[in-house]
Amino acid sequence: MSTDTNANPDPLSTSTTEELASELTSANVSAVEAAAIQEVLEDKEQEIELAELERRLLDEFGAETRKRFDESLDTEQEIEVAGATFYPSRVLFTLDPDLYEDALGQFKQLEEDEIRDLVYEEYPKPIALHLHRALDNTRETKSRFESLRDTWEATIYIVFALVLGEFRANQYPLRLTKTQKKERQTAKPHKQMLLENICTWKLAEKLDVIEQLYDYATLKRYTLNCLRIISPNLIQRISDLNRFRNEFAHNESSSESQAREQLDRYVGDVLNILRLASDLKDVRLLRYRRGTANYNQHVFEVYTGWHIDSEDKSLDTSKLRIPGSSHVFHSKNILAMHDDSIYLISPWYTYVEEDAGHTTRLCYYKQLEGLQIAYTVLGQGKSEMRQKNDFSSDLAELDNLLQLGDKTP
């Protein structure tokens, strides 16, 4: 910069107070002017530092966690000075950024602990079991990260089964419109493609079915409990994670350190998804066991929480909305109970008996293989094959609703 005594220094063209200091000593300005210029620059430096902190907190904590934290602070009394109102969260962020960041970190940890404990105890077993294994520090990191992927995969399976199950229980048309492209690619009959759309093994296609039925139910103003679980935000979050899952799955040579990095990066996202779907805590996966002397009291095997074993419970069904189908209460069926509704979620879930029938393991649908259906045994990863004809009535009823949906405007 020129040392001409007539030059006017531009304080905002410099980036630090140290650079300005040397310029002020050679500039023809008074001490008062120098102090004012330095104060302006210090304010500008603070703005830059806070903007950098904003970006770093967004990367580390995410916008939604930050928003919830600020809202928790702003429930306190607002600060008024000379008629101006200031939010406590902004005051803390501006005056003591380090304390704000520490408090935000504690808030995030508390939230994660709360949702983790809730999932462990109250969420459907396929989700709770996988999350528990993902967060179990005694297992190797790669296995833990695979369990984390299984957690959001299980969330897709559960939501998919609940949506189709509740549509079926209410005999609502299964209105799917995005089939034309797939039909052109396979040259299969339209009717066959409709059923194959919901029997897909691809997670992205399951998400597409969920989204289409959510949109249709919202348009028709259907009253469904599952709509309290699903939201466009939830679908988008899971879709984003699923795209990452596919990328990671193609890199089987990932090291333990890479798996650790990915685990740390995505565990918060998975917990946020489970928080968004918090109504899952009210869903119970059941297998009918037997009736009792009380007509309204029935014994069910309940698949809830992270423990691998299920438990038998006697439940009062007198206030439940039960579909007209007479075969709902049958030991071969897996059911979902959500608040005041109970309905079939076959063929998406079944079970396998172990220990001479004394215990069972839940199995979830993977794909159609000719005249058989391939399932995966929960917690064991092994396949279990069933005859497609074992679920002929389930598939026929779903197919009828798909045909009805195809004719519905």
C-alpha positions as CSV (number, residue, x, y, z in Angstrom):
1,M,0.0,0.0,0.0
2,S,1.3,3.6,-0.8
3,T,2.7,5.6,2.1
4,D,1.3,8.9,0.5
5,T,0.1,11.0,3.4
6,N,-3.0,11.9,1.3
7,A,-4.1,8.3,0.8
8,N,-7.2,7.1,2.5
9,P,-6.8,3.6,4.0
10,D,-9.6,1.2,3.4
11,P,-9.9,-0.8,6.7
12,L,-12.2,-3.5,5.2
13,S,-9.6,-4.3,2.5
14,T,-7.4,-5.8,5.1
15,S,-8.1,-9.1,6.8
16,T,-6.5,-8.7,10.3
17,T,-5.9,-6.1,12.9
18,E,-2.2,-6.8,12.7
19,E,-2.1,-5.8,9.0
20,L,-4.1,-2.6,9.8
21,A,-1.8,-1.6,12.6
22,S,1.2,-1.2,10.4
23,E,-0.8,0.8,7.9
24,L,-2.2,3.1,10.6
25,T,1.3,4.0,11.8
26,S,2.2,5.3,8.3
27,A,-1.2,6.9,7.5
28,N,-2.0,10.5,8.4
29,V,-4.8,9.7,10.8
30,S,-5.5,10.8,14.4
31,A,-5.4,8.3,17.3
32,V,-9.2,8.6,17.6
33,E,-9.6,7.8,13.9
34,A,-7.2,4.9,14.2
35,A,-9.1,3.5,17.1
36,A,-12.4,3.8,15.3
37,I,-11.0,2.1,12.2
38,Q,-9.5,-0.7,14.3
39,E,-12.8,-1.2,16.1
40,V,-14.6,-1.6,12.7
41,L,-12.1,-4.1,11.6
42,E,-12.4,-6.1,14.8
43,D,-16.1,-6.2,14.4
44,K,-15.6,-7.5,10.8
45,E,-13.2,-10.1,12.1
46,Q,-15.7,-11.3,14.6
47,E,-18.4,-11.6,11.8
48,I,-16.0,-13.7,9.7
49,E,-15.1,-15.9,12.7
50,L,-18.8,-16.4,13.5
51,A,-19.6,-17.2,9.8
52,E,-16.9,-19.8,9.8
53,L,-18.2,-21.3,13.0
54,E,-21.7,-21.4,11.5
55,R,-20.4,-23.4,8.6
56,R,-18.5,-25.8,10.9
57,L,-21.4,-26.4,13.2
58,L,-23.7,-27.1,10.2
59,D,-21.2,-29.7,9.0
60,E,-20.8,-31.3,12.4
61,F,-24.3,-31.1,13.9
62,G,-26.6,-30.5,11.0
63,A,-29.3,-27.9,10.6
64,E,-32.1,-29.7,12.4
65,T,-30.1,-30.5,15.5
66,R,-29.0,-26.9,15.7
67,K,-32.5,-25.7,15.2
68,R,-33.8,-27.9,18.0
69,F,-31.0,-26.7,20.3
70,D,-31.7,-23.1,19.6
71,E,-35.4,-23.6,20.2
72,S,-34.6,-25.3,23.6
73,L,-32.6,-22.1,24.6
74,D,-35.2,-19.7,23.3
75,T,-38.0,-21.2,25.5
76,E,-36.3,-19.1,28.2
77,Q,-37.4,-15.5,28.5
78,E,-36.3,-13.3,25.6
79,I,-33.9,-10.5,26.4
80,E,-35.1,-6.9,25.8
81,V,-32.8,-3.9,25.7
82,A,-33.9,-0.4,24.8
83,G,-37.0,-1.8,23.1
84,A,-35.1,-4.4,21.0
85,T,-35.6,-8.1,21.5
86,F,-32.8,-10.7,21.4
87,Y,-33.1,-14.5,21.5
88,P,-31.0,-16.2,24.2
89,S,-29.5,-18.6,21.6
90,R,-28.2,-15.8,19.5
91,V,-26.9,-13.9,22.4
92,L,-24.9,-17.0,23.6
93,F,-23.7,-17.7,20.1
94,T,-22.4,-14.2,19.6
95,L,-21.0,-13.4,23.0
96,D,-19.5,-16.8,23.9
97,P,-19.2,-19.1,20.8
98,D,-17.1,-21.7,22.7
99,L,-19.7,-22.1,25.4
100,Y,-22.4,-22.3,22.7
101,E,-20.5,-25.0,20.9
102,D,-19.9,-27.1,24.0
103,A,-23.6,-26.8,25.0
104,L,-24.7,-27.8,21.5
105,G,-22.4,-30.9,21.7
106,Q,-24.0,-31.9,25.0
107,F,-27.5,-31.4,23.6
108,K,-26.7,-33.6,20.6
109,Q,-25.3,-36.4,22.8
110,L,-28.3,-36.2,25.1
111,E,-30.7,-36.5,22.2
112,E,-28.8,-39.4,20.7
113,D,-28.8,-41.2,24.1
114,E,-32.6,-40.7,24.4
115,I,-33.5,-41.9,21.0
116,R,-31.1,-44.9,21.3
117,D,-32.7,-46.0,24.6
118,L,-36.2,-45.6,23.1
119,V,-35.3,-47.7,20.1
120,Y,-33.7,-50.4,22.2
121,E,-36.8,-50.8,24.3
122,E,-39.8,-49.8,22.2
123,Y,-39.1,-50.1,18.5
124,P,-39.9,-53.2,16.4
125,K,-37.2,-55.8,16.9
126,P,-35.7,-55.7,13.4
127,I,-34.7,-52.0,13.9
128,A,-33.8,-52.3,17.6
129,L,-31.6,-55.4,17.2
130,H,-29.6,-53.9,14.3
131,L,-29.1,-50.6,16.0
132,H,-27.9,-52.3,19.2
133,R,-25.4,-54.2,17.3
134,A,-24.3,-51.1,15.4
135,L,-23.6,-49.3,18.7
136,D,-22.0,-52.2,20.5
137,N,-18.4,-51.3,21.1
138,T,-17.3,-54.9,21.6
139,R,-17.8,-55.8,17.9
140,E,-15.3,-55.0,15.1
141,T,-16.0,-51.7,13.4
142,K,-16.8,-53.1,9.9
143,S,-19.5,-55.4,11.5
144,R,-20.9,-52.5,13.4
145,F,-21.2,-50.3,10.3
146,E,-22.9,-53.2,8.4
147,S,-25.4,-53.3,11.3
148,L,-25.9,-49.6,10.9
149,R,-26.8,-50.1,7.3
150,D,-29.1,-52.9,8.3
151,T,-30.8,-50.5,10.7
152,W,-32.1,-48.1,8.0
153,E,-32.7,-51.1,5.7
154,A,-34.9,-52.6,8.4
155,T,-36.7,-49.2,8.7
156,I,-37.6,-49.3,5.0
157,Y,-38.9,-52.9,5.3
158,I,-41.0,-52.1,8.4
159,V,-42.5,-48.9,6.9
160,F,-43.2,-50.7,3.6
161,A,-45.0,-53.6,5.3
162,L,-47.0,-51.2,7.5
163,V,-48.2,-49.1,4.6
164,L,-49.2,-52.1,2.4
165,G,-50.7,-53.8,5.5
166,E,-52.9,-50.9,6.5
167,F,-54.0,-50.2,2.9
168,R,-54.9,-53.9,2.7
169,A,-56.8,-53.9,6.0
170,N,-58.9,-51.0,4.9
171,Q,-59.3,-52.4,1.3
172,Y,-58.0,-49.1,-0.1
173,P,-56.8,-49.3,-3.8
174,L,-53.0,-49.6,-4.2
175,R,-52.6,-46.8,-6.7
176,L,-49.2,-47.0,-8.3
177,T,-48.6,-44.9,-11.4
178,K,-44.8,-45.1,-12.1
179,T,-44.8,-48.5,-13.9
180,Q,-44.6,-47.5,-17.6
181,K,-40.8,-47.1,-17.8
182,K,-40.2,-50.4,-16.1
183,E,-42.7,-52.2,-18.3
184,R,-41.0,-50.9,-21.4
185,Q,-37.7,-52.2,-20.1
186,T,-38.9,-55.7,-19.4
187,A,-41.7,-56.1,-21.9
188,K,-43.8,-57.9,-19.3
189,P,-47.6,-57.6,-19.1
190,H,-48.9,-54.6,-17.2
191,K,-50.9,-56.8,-14.7
192,Q,-47.8,-58.8,-13.9
193,M,-45.7,-55.7,-13.4
194,L,-48.1,-54.3,-10.9
195,L,-47.5,-57.2,-8.5
196,E,-43.8,-57.3,-9.2
197,N,-43.6,-53.6,-8.2
198,I,-44.5,-54.4,-4.6
199,C,-42.6,-57.7,-4.6
200,T,-39.3,-56.0,-5.5
201,W,-36.1,-56.7,-3.6
202,K,-34.7,-53.2,-4.4
203,L,-34.8,-50.8,-1.5
204,A,-35.1,-47.8,-3.8
205,E,-38.2,-49.3,-5.4
206,K,-39.7,-50.0,-2.0
207,L,-39.2,-46.4,-1.1
208,D,-40.8,-45.4,-4.4
209,V,-43.9,-47.5,-3.5
210,I,-44.0,-45.9,-0.1
211,E,-43.9,-42.4,-1.5
212,Q,-46.5,-43.1,-4.1
213,L,-49.0,-44.6,-1.6
214,Y,-48.2,-41.8,0.9
215,D,-49.1,-39.2,-1.8
216,Y,-52.2,-41.1,-2.8
217,A,-53.4,-41.5,0.8
218,T,-52.8,-37.8,1.4
219,L,-54.7,-36.8,-1.7
220,K,-57.6,-39.1,-0.8
221,R,-57.5,-38.0,2.9
222,Y,-57.3,-41.5,4.1
223,T,-57.1,-41.9,7.9
224,L,-54.2,-44.2,8.4
225,N,-52.0,-44.6,11.4
226,C,-48.9,-45.3,9.2
227,L,-49.2,-41.7,7.9
228,R,-48.0,-40.5,11.3
229,I,-44.8,-42.3,10.7
230,I,-44.1,-41.3,7.1
231,S,-43.3,-37.9,5.8
232,P,-41.7,-36.5,2.7
233,N,-38.7,-35.5,4.9
234,L,-38.3,-39.1,6.2
235,I,-38.5,-40.6,2.7
236,Q,-35.9,-38.2,1.4
237,R,-33.6,-38.8,4.4
238,I,-33.8,-42.6,3.9
239,S,-33.3,-42.3,0.2
240,D,-30.2,-40.2,0.7
241,L,-28.8,-42.8,3.1
242,N,-29.7,-45.6,0.8
243,R,-27.8,-44.1,-2.1
244,F,-24.8,-43.9,0.2
245,R,-25.4,-47.5,1.2
246,N,-25.2,-48.6,-2.4
247,E,-21.9,-46.8,-2.9
248,F,-20.4,-48.3,0.2
249,A,-21.5,-51.8,-0.7
250,H,-19.5,-51.7,-3.9
251,N,-16.3,-51.1,-1.9
252,E,-15.9,-54.4,0.0
253,S,-12.2,-53.7,0.6
254,S,-12.9,-50.9,3.0
255,S,-10.5,-51.0,6.0
256,E,-11.4,-50.8,9.7
257,S,-10.4,-47.1,9.7
258,Q,-12.6,-46.3,6.8
259,A,-15.5,-48.2,8.4
260,R,-14.9,-46.2,11.6
261,E,-15.0,-42.9,9.7
262,Q,-18.3,-43.9,8.0
263,L,-19.8,-45.2,11.2
264,D,-19.0,-41.9,13.0
265,R,-20.3,-39.9,10.0
266,Y,-23.6,-41.6,9.6
267,V,-24.7,-42.8,13.0
268,G,-26.2,-39.4,13.7
269,D,-28.2,-39.4,10.5
270,V,-29.6,-42.9,11.3
271,L,-30.6,-41.7,14.7
272,N,-32.3,-38.6,13.2
273,I,-34.3,-40.9,10.9
274,L,-35.4,-43.0,13.8
275,R,-36.4,-39.8,15.6
276,L,-38.4,-38.6,12.6
277,A,-40.2,-42.0,12.6
278,S,-40.7,-41.9,16.4
279,D,-44.3,-43.2,16.1
280,L,-42.6,-46.6,15.4
281,K,-42.4,-46.8,19.2
282,D,-46.2,-47.5,19.2
283,V,-46.0,-50.3,16.6
284,R,-45.9,-53.9,17.8
285,L,-45.1,-56.9,15.5
286,L,-47.0,-59.9,16.7
287,R,-47.6,-63.6,15.9
288,Y,-50.9,-65.0,17.0
289,R,-50.5,-67.9,19.5
290,R,-53.8,-68.8,21.0
291,G,-57.1,-67.6,22.5
292,T,-58.0,-67.7,26.1
293,A,-61.2,-68.3,28.2
294,N,-61.9,-64.6,27.8
295,Y,-63.2,-64.0,24.3
296,N,-61.4,-60.6,24.0
297,Q,-58.1,-61.8,25.4
298,H,-55.5,-63.4,23.1
299,V,-51.9,-64.5,23.5
300,F,-49.4,-63.1,21.0
301,E,-45.7,-63.5,20.5
302,V,-44.3,-60.0,20.6
303,Y,-41.2,-58.9,18.6
304,T,-40.2,-55.7,20.3
305,G,-36.8,-54.3,21.6
306,W,-33.2,-55.3,20.9
307,H,-33.1,-58.7,22.6
308,I,-33.0,-61.6,20.1
309,D,-35.7,-63.6,21.9
310,S,-39.4,-62.7,21.7
311,E,-41.9,-62.9,24.5
312,D,-45.5,-64.0,24.9
313,K,-48.1,-61.5,26.1
314,S,-51.8,-61.6,26.6
315,L,-53.5,-58.6,24.9
316,D,-57.0,-57.3,25.1
317,T,-58.3,-57.0,21.5
318,S,-61.8,-55.6,22.4
319,K,-61.0,-52.0,21.4
320,L,-58.9,-52.9,18.3
321,R,-60.1,-52.3,14.7
322,I,-59.7,-55.8,13.2
323,P,-60.1,-56.4,9.4
324,G,-63.1,-58.4,8.3
325,S,-60.9,-61.2,7.1
326,S,-61.5,-64.2,9.3
327,H,-58.0,-65.6,9.0
328,V,-56.2,-62.7,10.7
329,F,-55.9,-64.5,14.0
330,H,-54.0,-67.5,12.9
331,S,-50.6,-68.8,14.1
332,K,-49.1,-68.7,10.7
333,N,-49.5,-64.9,10.4
334,I,-47.3,-62.0,11.4
335,L,-49.4,-59.0,12.4
336,A,-48.8,-55.3,13.2
337,M,-50.6,-53.6,16.0
338,H,-50.5,-49.8,15.8
339,D,-52.6,-47.9,18.4
340,D,-56.2,-49.0,17.7
341,S,-55.5,-51.1,14.6
342,I,-54.2,-54.7,14.0
343,Y,-53.6,-56.1,10.6
344,L,-51.7,-58.6,8.5
345,I,-48.2,-57.8,7.2
346,S,-47.8,-61.1,5.4
347,P,-46.0,-62.0,3.2
348,W,-43.4,-59.3,4.1
349,Y,-42.7,-61.0,7.4
350,T,-42.9,-64.6,8.5
351,Y,-41.1,-66.7,11.2
352,V,-39.1,-69.9,11.6
353,E,-39.3,-72.3,14.5
354,E,-36.3,-73.3,16.5
355,D,-35.7,-75.6,19.5
356,A,-38.5,-78.0,18.4
357,G,-41.0,-75.2,18.1
358,H,-40.3,-73.7,21.6
359,T,-38.8,-70.5,20.1
360,T,-39.3,-68.6,16.9
361,R,-37.2,-66.2,14.9
362,L,-38.7,-63.4,12.8
363,C,-37.9,-63.5,9.1
364,Y,-38.2,-60.6,6.6
365,Y,-38.9,-60.8,2.9
366,K,-36.0,-60.5,0.5
367,Q,-37.3,-61.5,-3.0
368,L,-39.3,-63.8,-5.2
369,E,-37.3,-66.6,-6.7
370,G,-39.6,-68.4,-9.1
371,L,-42.1,-70.4,-7.1
372,Q,-40.4,-69.6,-3.8
373,I,-39.9,-66.6,-1.6
374,A,-36.5,-65.9,0.0
375,Y,-36.5,-64.6,3.5
376,T,-33.7,-63.6,5.9
377,V,-33.7,-64.8,9.5
378,L,-33.4,-61.8,11.8
379,G,-30.2,-61.8,13.8
380,Q,-28.7,-64.7,11.9
381,G,-28.4,-63.5,8.3
382,K,-29.2,-66.9,6.9
383,S,-31.8,-67.5,4.2
384,E,-35.1,-69.2,4.7
385,M,-37.0,-70.4,1.7
386,R,-40.8,-70.6,1.6
387,Q,-43.2,-71.7,-1.1
388,K,-45.0,-68.9,-2.8
389,N,-48.2,-70.9,-2.5
390,D,-47.9,-70.6,1.3
391,F,-48.9,-66.9,0.8
392,S,-51.2,-67.3,-2.2
393,S,-54.2,-65.6,-0.4
394,D,-52.0,-62.7,0.7
395,L,-50.6,-62.1,-2.8
396,A,-54.0,-62.6,-4.4
397,E,-55.6,-59.9,-2.1
398,L,-52.7,-57.5,-2.7
399,D,-53.0,-58.2,-6.5
400,N,-56.7,-57.4,-6.4
401,L,-56.0,-54.0,-4.7
402,L,-53.4,-53.3,-7.3
403,Q,-55.9,-53.9,-10.1
404,L,-58.4,-51.7,-8.3
405,G,-55.8,-49.0,-8.0
406,D,-54.9,-49.3,-11.6
407,K,-58.5,-48.5,-12.5
408,T,-58.9,-45.7,-10.0
409,P,-58.4,-42.1,-11.2
